[in-house]
Amino acid sequence: MNDSAARLFGHLPDGRAVHEHTLDNGRGLVLRAINLGGIVTALRCLDRDGRAANIVLGFDELADYVERNPNFGTLVGRYGNRIAAGRFVLDGQAHQLALNDGANALHGGPSGFGKRWWVIERLPAHADGSVALELTLTSDDGDQHYPGRLDATVRYTLTPANEWRIDYRATTTRPTIVNLTHHGYYNLAGGGSALDQELTLNASRFLPVDATLIPGAIAEVEGTPFDFRRPTPIVARIRSGAPQLMLARGYDHCWLIDGGGRGELVPAARLADPVSGRVMEIATTEPGIQFYSGNFLDGRLRGSQGRAYRQGDGVCLETQHYPDSPNRPEFPSTVLRPGATFQSTTVHRFSVAQKTLPHQGDRP
């Protein structure tokens, strides 16, 4: 088993070298990641006929990741998703964050973790055959106006069971807020549109949003285009004209995972491509999952192998705490204090479904 290899991927404008590290579980699952943003540049898995394809969107050149990346494959922090007006109050002290999404702060600000250089270290192969990379980053006190120095560690592990496990840990020197996640754009077909793929979300509630995509009151999915409790092609309702879909130009909402947020892995989502047979199941310790249907991809970005990426060519399923939680005391807390450790785990399990044969009816 080839547990890890690295190659020079390029140099940042300041001269720092960026390497692409490869994990291979020996069973058809291959992950590649670079120092910049902890970005997963490729994730390859097999279809029902044993053919491999890259199932995440990305670029071939480092310059594209530096200059125009819409968070393809990035690690997100300090705070994934949006904080209204970039403001919050913690222990009676008001904090104004750097803004980068109109009037809001998004994904940690203009220089969030997805734009930082992470130290990547290959770990020894585990006795069970698992292989892993460990990524570390220190965010200084005041970085993007967040309080406290944050030391973050993220581990990417591939297991013999064709799982990609992400383990997050962080500590702080001052009370702060933390919401770490991964921002992969998935297309299980390996190309074309992902909107025909079937999505299941283990969630009976979601968060409607306002015009700036800040959540309002919790709502039930029953009877709405947001009910994915049964496998549903994404395309089935995305153009229904529902007001919430018009506001976000598609899906860009957080679902509240049924039974989630208790520190145990619970099922969150299942994405399946009927054509290739590829299936991705997601379990997480997080309370929420943000489903984003790639609404702002408009064909102007050319990605891997020169492909022009359009809306729906990749979809995001980001496990996380809820948007704007620092301003919503009724939401699970994202506060981290000195002496405590932020811990979170998300597991992506890959498999294949056999092709369903057409029903032939009863034969005499």
C-alpha positions as CSV (number, residue, x, y, z in Angstrom):
1,M,0.0,0.0,0.0
2,N,1.3,3.4,-1.0
3,D,0.5,5.3,2.2
4,S,1.7,8.8,1.2
5,A,3.8,10.7,-1.4
6,A,4.3,14.4,-2.0
7,R,5.3,16.4,-5.1
8,L,6.0,20.1,-5.6
9,F,2.7,21.8,-6.6
10,G,4.1,25.3,-7.0
11,H,5.2,28.4,-5.0
12,L,3.1,31.1,-3.3
13,P,3.7,34.7,-4.3
14,D,5.9,35.1,-1.2
15,G,8.1,32.2,-2.3
16,R,6.8,29.4,0.1
17,A,6.7,26.0,-1.5
18,V,3.4,24.2,-1.7
19,H,3.5,20.4,-1.9
20,E,0.7,18.1,-3.0
21,H,0.5,15.1,-0.6
22,T,-1.2,11.8,-1.7
23,L,-3.0,9.3,0.5
24,D,-3.9,5.9,-1.1
25,N,-5.8,3.3,0.9
26,G,-5.0,0.6,-1.6
27,R,-8.6,-0.1,-2.3
28,G,-9.4,2.5,-4.9
29,L,-9.7,5.6,-2.6
30,V,-7.1,8.3,-3.2
31,L,-6.9,11.8,-1.7
32,R,-4.6,14.6,-2.6
33,A,-4.1,17.7,-0.5
34,I,-1.9,20.8,-0.6
35,N,-0.4,23.1,2.1
36,L,-2.5,26.1,0.8
37,G,-5.8,26.0,2.7
38,G,-5.4,22.3,3.4
39,I,-7.1,22.1,0.0
40,V,-8.2,18.6,-1.2
41,T,-7.2,18.9,-4.8
42,A,-8.5,15.5,-5.8
43,L,-10.6,12.7,-4.3
44,R,-10.7,9.6,-6.5
45,C,-12.9,6.6,-6.0
46,L,-14.3,3.7,-8.1
47,D,-17.6,3.3,-9.8
48,R,-19.6,0.1,-10.1
49,D,-17.5,-1.0,-13.0
50,G,-14.2,-0.4,-11.1
51,R,-13.4,2.8,-13.0
52,A,-11.8,5.6,-11.0
53,A,-12.8,9.3,-11.2
54,N,-12.1,12.5,-9.4
55,I,-15.3,13.4,-7.6
56,V,-14.4,16.9,-6.3
57,L,-14.0,20.2,-8.2
58,G,-10.6,21.9,-8.3
59,F,-7.9,23.4,-10.4
60,D,-4.7,22.1,-12.0
61,E,-2.6,25.1,-11.2
62,L,-1.7,26.7,-7.8
63,A,-2.2,30.2,-9.2
64,D,-5.9,29.5,-9.7
65,Y,-6.3,28.4,-6.1
66,V,-4.4,31.6,-5.0
67,E,-6.3,34.1,-7.2
68,R,-9.8,32.8,-7.9
69,N,-10.8,29.9,-5.7
70,P,-14.4,29.8,-4.5
71,N,-13.4,27.6,-1.6
72,F,-12.9,24.5,-3.7
73,G,-11.7,21.9,-1.2
74,T,-10.6,24.3,1.5
75,L,-10.5,24.0,5.3
76,V,-12.7,26.7,6.7
77,G,-12.1,28.7,9.8
78,R,-12.1,30.3,12.2
79,Y,-15.8,30.4,11.6
80,G,-17.5,28.5,8.8
81,N,-20.5,30.1,7.2
82,R,-21.8,33.6,8.0
83,I,-21.9,36.0,11.0
84,A,-24.4,38.8,10.6
85,A,-22.6,42.2,10.2
86,G,-19.4,40.4,11.3
87,R,-20.3,41.3,14.9
88,F,-20.8,39.4,18.1
89,V,-20.5,39.9,21.8
90,L,-18.6,37.5,24.0
91,D,-18.4,38.0,27.8
92,G,-19.7,41.5,27.5
93,Q,-17.1,42.6,25.0
94,A,-18.1,43.5,21.4
95,H,-16.0,42.2,18.5
96,Q,-16.1,43.5,14.9
97,L,-14.7,41.0,12.4
98,A,-13.3,41.6,9.0
99,L,-16.1,41.6,6.4
100,N,-16.0,39.8,3.1
101,D,-19.6,38.9,2.1
102,G,-21.3,42.2,1.7
103,A,-22.2,43.3,5.2
104,N,-21.4,39.9,6.7
105,A,-18.3,37.9,7.6
106,L,-18.1,34.6,5.7
107,H,-15.8,31.6,6.3
108,G,-13.4,33.4,8.6
109,G,-13.0,36.6,6.6
110,P,-10.9,37.8,3.7
111,S,-7.9,35.7,4.9
112,G,-9.7,32.7,6.4
113,F,-8.0,29.4,6.9
114,G,-8.7,28.3,3.3
115,K,-6.1,30.9,2.2
116,R,-3.4,30.0,4.8
117,W,-0.3,27.8,4.5
118,W,-0.8,24.7,6.6
119,V,2.0,22.5,7.8
120,I,1.3,18.9,6.6
121,E,2.9,15.8,8.1
122,R,2.5,12.2,7.0
123,L,1.7,10.0,10.0
124,P,2.8,6.4,10.3
125,A,0.4,3.8,8.9
126,H,-2.0,2.5,11.5
127,A,-2.1,-1.2,12.4
128,D,-5.5,-1.5,10.7
129,G,-4.1,-0.2,7.4
130,S,-5.4,3.3,7.8
131,V,-3.2,6.1,6.4
132,A,-3.3,9.8,7.4
133,L,-2.1,13.3,7.0
134,E,-2.0,15.8,9.9
135,L,-2.4,19.5,9.2
136,T,-1.6,22.2,11.7
137,L,-2.1,26.0,11.7
138,T,-1.6,28.8,14.3
139,S,-4.0,31.8,14.0
140,D,-2.6,34.7,16.0
141,D,-4.6,36.7,18.5
142,G,-6.5,39.4,16.5
143,D,-6.3,37.5,13.2
144,Q,-9.3,38.8,11.2
145,H,-10.2,40.5,14.5
146,Y,-11.0,37.2,16.3
147,P,-9.9,37.1,19.9
148,G,-7.2,34.7,21.1
149,R,-4.5,32.7,19.5
150,L,-6.0,29.5,18.0
151,D,-3.9,26.4,17.5
152,A,-5.8,24.1,15.0
153,T,-5.0,20.6,14.0
154,V,-6.9,18.7,11.3
155,R,-6.3,15.0,10.4
156,Y,-7.3,13.5,7.1
157,T,-7.5,9.7,7.3
158,L,-8.3,7.0,4.7
159,T,-9.4,3.7,6.1
160,P,-9.6,0.2,4.6
161,A,-13.4,0.5,4.7
162,N,-13.2,3.3,2.1
163,E,-13.8,6.0,4.6
164,W,-12.4,9.5,4.5
165,R,-12.4,10.7,8.1
166,I,-11.7,14.3,9.1
167,D,-10.8,15.0,12.8
168,Y,-10.6,18.6,13.9
169,R,-9.1,19.9,17.2
170,A,-8.4,23.5,18.4
171,T,-7.3,25.3,21.5
172,T,-7.3,29.0,22.4
173,T,-5.5,31.4,24.6
174,R,-8.6,33.7,25.1
175,P,-12.3,33.1,24.9
176,T,-13.2,33.0,21.2
177,I,-15.6,31.4,18.7
178,V,-14.8,28.4,16.5
179,N,-16.7,26.6,13.7
180,L,-14.3,24.5,11.5
181,T,-15.5,22.6,8.5
182,H,-14.4,21.4,5.0
183,H,-15.7,23.0,1.8
184,G,-15.5,20.2,-0.8
185,Y,-17.6,20.5,-4.0
186,Y,-18.7,17.0,-4.8
187,N,-19.8,15.4,-8.1
188,L,-20.0,11.7,-7.9
189,A,-20.2,11.3,-11.7
190,G,-16.8,12.8,-12.0
191,G,-18.0,15.4,-14.5
192,G,-21.0,17.2,-15.9
193,S,-23.8,18.3,-13.6
194,A,-24.4,16.9,-10.1
195,L,-28.0,18.0,-10.0
196,D,-29.3,14.7,-11.2
197,Q,-27.7,12.9,-8.2
198,E,-30.0,11.8,-5.3
199,L,-29.6,13.5,-2.0
200,T,-30.8,12.4,1.4
201,L,-30.6,14.6,4.5
202,N,-31.2,13.2,8.0
203,A,-33.0,16.4,9.0
204,S,-36.6,17.4,9.7
205,R,-35.8,21.1,10.2
206,F,-33.8,23.7,8.4
207,L,-32.9,27.4,8.7
208,P,-34.6,29.8,6.2
209,V,-32.5,32.8,5.3
210,D,-33.0,36.5,4.6
211,A,-31.7,38.3,1.5
212,T,-28.1,38.3,2.9
213,L,-28.4,34.6,3.7
214,I,-28.4,35.1,7.5
215,P,-30.8,32.5,9.1
216,G,-34.1,33.4,10.7
217,A,-36.3,31.1,12.8
218,I,-36.1,27.3,12.6
219,A,-38.6,25.8,10.2
220,E,-39.9,22.3,9.5
221,V,-39.0,20.8,6.1
222,E,-42.4,19.0,5.8
223,G,-44.2,20.1,2.7
224,T,-41.3,22.3,1.4
225,P,-38.6,21.9,-1.3
226,F,-36.2,21.4,1.7
227,D,-37.5,17.9,2.6
228,F,-34.7,15.5,1.6
229,R,-35.6,12.9,4.2
230,R,-36.1,10.4,1.4
231,P,-33.7,10.1,-1.6
232,T,-34.5,13.0,-4.0
233,P,-32.8,14.2,-7.2
234,I,-31.5,17.6,-6.4
235,V,-32.9,18.9,-9.7
236,A,-36.4,17.9,-8.8
237,R,-37.2,21.1,-6.9
238,I,-34.3,23.5,-7.2
239,R,-36.1,25.5,-9.9
240,S,-39.5,25.4,-8.3
241,G,-39.5,29.2,-7.8
242,A,-39.9,28.8,-4.0
243,P,-39.1,32.1,-2.3
244,Q,-36.2,30.6,-0.3
245,L,-34.7,29.1,-3.4
246,M,-35.0,32.4,-5.2
247,L,-33.2,34.3,-2.4
248,A,-30.2,31.9,-2.4
249,R,-30.3,31.2,-6.2
250,G,-30.7,27.6,-5.3
251,Y,-29.9,25.7,-2.1
252,D,-27.6,27.5,0.4
253,H,-29.1,26.6,3.7
254,C,-28.3,24.8,7.0
255,W,-30.2,21.7,8.0
256,L,-30.5,20.7,11.7
257,I,-29.3,17.1,11.8
258,D,-31.8,14.9,13.6
259,G,-30.1,13.6,16.8
260,G,-26.9,15.6,15.9
261,G,-24.6,17.7,18.1
262,R,-24.3,15.3,21.0
263,G,-20.6,14.4,20.5
264,E,-21.4,11.1,18.7
265,L,-21.3,10.3,15.0
266,V,-24.8,10.3,13.6
267,P,-25.9,10.0,9.9
268,A,-26.2,13.4,8.2
269,A,-26.4,12.9,4.5
270,R,-26.2,10.5,1.6
271,L,-25.4,11.4,-2.0
272,A,-25.8,8.9,-4.8
273,D,-25.2,8.9,-8.5
274,P,-27.5,6.5,-10.2
275,V,-25.4,6.4,-13.4
276,S,-22.0,5.5,-11.9
277,G,-23.3,3.8,-8.8
278,R,-21.1,5.9,-6.5
279,V,-22.5,6.6,-3.1
280,M,-21.1,8.9,-0.4
281,E,-22.6,8.7,3.1
282,I,-21.7,11.4,5.7
283,A,-21.8,11.0,9.5
284,T,-20.7,13.7,11.9
285,T,-20.6,14.9,15.5
286,E,-21.7,18.3,14.3
287,P,-25.3,19.6,14.8
288,G,-25.8,20.9,11.3
289,I,-25.0,20.5,7.6
290,Q,-24.9,23.3,5.0
291,F,-26.1,22.1,1.6
292,Y,-24.9,24.5,-1.1
293,S,-25.8,23.7,-4.8
294,G,-22.9,25.6,-6.3
295,N,-25.2,28.5,-7.2
296,F,-22.5,31.1,-8.0
297,L,-20.6,28.9,-10.5
298,D,-21.4,30.6,-13.8
299,G,-19.1,29.0,-16.4
300,R,-16.3,31.6,-16.0
301,L,-14.1,29.4,-13.9
302,R,-12.1,26.8,-15.8
303,G,-11.0,24.0,-13.5
304,S,-9.3,20.6,-13.7
305,Q,-8.7,19.5,-17.3
306,G,-10.0,22.8,-18.6
307,R,-13.6,22.2,-17.6
308,A,-15.9,25.3,-17.3
309,Y,-17.7,25.0,-14.0
310,R,-21.4,25.9,-14.1
311,Q,-24.1,26.0,-11.4
312,G,-24.7,22.6,-10.0
313,D,-21.5,21.0,-11.4
314,G,-20.5,20.4,-7.7
315,V,-22.5,20.5,-4.5
316,C,-21.2,21.1,-1.0
317,L,-22.3,19.3,2.2
318,E,-20.5,21.1,5.0
319,T,-20.9,19.7,8.5
320,Q,-20.8,22.5,11.0
321,H,-22.5,24.5,13.7
322,Y,-25.2,26.8,12.6
323,P,-24.6,30.1,10.8
324,D,-24.6,33.2,13.0
325,S,-24.6,31.1,16.2
326,P,-22.6,33.7,18.2
327,N,-25.6,36.0,17.9
328,R,-28.2,33.3,18.5
329,P,-28.2,32.1,22.1
330,E,-30.8,29.5,21.3
331,F,-28.4,27.8,18.9
332,P,-25.6,25.3,20.1
333,S,-22.7,27.4,21.4
334,T,-19.5,27.9,19.3
335,V,-17.6,29.5,22.2
336,L,-14.2,28.0,23.0
337,R,-12.4,28.9,26.2
338,P,-8.8,28.5,27.4
339,G,-8.2,25.0,28.9
340,A,-10.9,23.5,26.7
341,T,-10.4,21.7,23.4
342,F,-12.7,22.0,20.3
343,Q,-13.2,18.6,18.8
344,S,-15.2,17.5,15.8
345,T,-15.3,14.5,13.5
346,T,-16.9,13.9,10.1
347,V,-16.7,10.6,8.2
348,H,-17.4,10.2,4.4
349,R,-18.0,6.6,3.5
350,F,-17.8,5.6,-0.2
351,S,-19.5,2.6,-1.8
352,V,-21.2,1.6,-5.0
353,A,-24.8,0.6,-5.6
354,Q,-25.6,-2.0,-8.2
355,K,-27.6,-1.0,-11.2
356,T,-31.3,-1.5,-10.8
357,L,-32.7,-3.6,-13.6
358,P,-36.0,-2.6,-15.3
359,H,-39.0,-4.5,-14.0
360,Q,-39.9,-7.2,-16.5
361,G,-43.2,-8.3,-15.0
362,D,-44.2,-11.8,-14.2
363,R,-43.2,-14.5,-16.6
364,P,-45.3,-17.4,-17.4
